[in-house]
């Protein structure tokens, strides 16, 4: 069961501490995820260069690695940042965007996981399944599998890696390999806006920065994402205005709103 008070406490900690969340993310979503982190009260930084990736991680409170627009130099930065995060002891979130679509993406994700063991892995159903079964395929960066059909793979991946695994979809599933939490929040219109999954990963980085219980932090991040999306969709006329309302609602989100909207 999701506790509105505990979620609100995490939200307050983010706003009080303004944790620096280092994102090595893709060109498509940089603006979206930076604005979402600012709206919730965190401090975003995007630094992928090999010359500074590790150093930037050294001053951050969490690291989010998103493979959406891969290149060899960016991958080198990811490895350097991941190692620096482990040395510092800050949480690492991996978003395996498009894993299963190409061997390059899948192999890169598996190499990153092997190298520095991310603490949280968040993806859609197809992406999570591809990390467990190389025969599983993804349609570009979109999922071909429901989150529910990927739950077994998520549990297996969590057991193999020691990470908390988050599968996003119409229902979100969060598992540490033993326990499974479900989040049934959100709106269909969110699937019409690029980068919503990437935004969820970035927000997970913010919650992980203030809550050492990474299972709980992941549940709170996905619940916040879903509630904000639901409320934004109620006001929006379409995907364009949903983005605007999403940021505004995230900025104003409080305990009363969370308690009133929470779908237990």
Steps between C-alpha positions, in 0.01 A plus 500: 500500500625848410511738795413859403678639804827324424482611136436858609795482737726404212360784292572745781856369530559559129379858533701563815827347379477572125723201420725527198392228255761430234338386177678343208195494281391544141457799272127444467413544867766720660273802526202295621686318774690806617176695534329214684786480749489874554122490543516235772775690679816315399801643318577345160832488318568336164865412441601215270849598390777258595700800621254580779248217546678346799581835661139618470378175655735566788294801610158349426248331730390246238577397143248423225632328187266498200622336177246662267746653252811287517847575371835348589622814678178523703532136598852563630360784708234267639757247615713770662202656676369162617833407654525841668150461643587163648818640653302783658213275606218687328209322330505432127186474285529333157239561231559240222321697227436281197675192638399216272470723193866459402787289624698820564245623753448168671870421522577847636242462776626157597858627509403796719312270738798264521750781551347700784171334604239778485278525806176556307411392146187661354358416160191396310393139467695420184818665626499307826428174322785563254748527786404150612426335165705609198229370265251755631456796266400863534333718234741790494474648848136397545391190686356201320417331831277602788650573838313203644650257251847625598455450874660156505801638312518796739514271802769290334702809404479632855622167636785485248623858549398594854329808359148625561327452164215725389275407206286789384173467314128533560588339834850555634676213675789547741694199631817425693483134401291403802242771552278647229315831519247622245415858409174552314519870426539695179315587180501360147586842358842477664597243234456777238774715651861412433728453796247416768684179581829689507339753733397215729862384515622852579244539779603160632850640527368791709312272739795261526719795596297563817371153592755220557222240476518476122195276469292760682664784307409333170140445605470863608650626175265298281200597711594867475541462125160333464308741720652801326418353159141428599440854621676650198287294261183626666599856411667439165342537157764275349863385532638851461316651792546183704871579514429849632250384762728213603776738606263740674328223696832340593616838631187543715459138611437464872392247759128575474505455124694176528264360765194601299624355171674189628351182353566233764 
